[in-house]
């Protein structure tokens, strides 16, 4: 069965990598582009709706601002949707969930296998290490042009730790410490954000107690790792029933 994969934002840095991986693993149906440029031999479509009509699945790493509109368009076309954008709002999340009533959707902050294994370990450590004795902190660094902070992957790590501890991240999150903050509170999940250069993505989760520290680190060395994972997920997603899936579902973890 041929899989026609469309790329939203095909002319961007990630879009071009996604197009290369889609052409290698399946059939590249084309893409959309705000700049009007596209890789060679990739048809451009004037809208996400037009792209969806010519694709069996669409991969979308564009921007949080497009999420709700793309959700509506892909649901109307009944085209499965691989969503890699981060930093979207609660209203956007509701739009994603509404689309998933009609089409299969896989939404993930990171399509790298290693990161998704790290998320599982983060939840297990959160469940095992008591919050009164082990302080959880997440440090992330990305390239200077990344616009959202903390990163979607950092937030996913925090949610995994919080799930292990049986709490909501929003209730225990400490981000952007500055000035006289007072002592650290038991159970806090702290975040620190660094930006600079062309760092693809680096995340470290640490649990620190009075007498020991456990740290887990993942470095993404090439953006292609995200594109490869997203295309693999797209081929898998086409065979699924409508619903909202995660990389954990795809990897059967």
ABEGO torsion letter per residue (X at the ends): XBBBBBBBGAABAAAAAAAAAAAAABBBAEBBBAAGBBBBGBBBBABAAAAAAABABBBBABBAAAAAAAAAAAAAAGBBBBBABBGBBAAAAAAAAAAAAABBBBBBABABAAAAAAAAAAAAAAAABBAAABBBBBBBBBBAABABOBBAAAAAAAAAAAAAAGBBAAAABBBGBBEBAEBBBBGBBBBBBBBEEABAEBBBBBBBBAABBBBBBBBBABAAAAAAAAAAAAAAAAABBBEBBBAAAAAGX
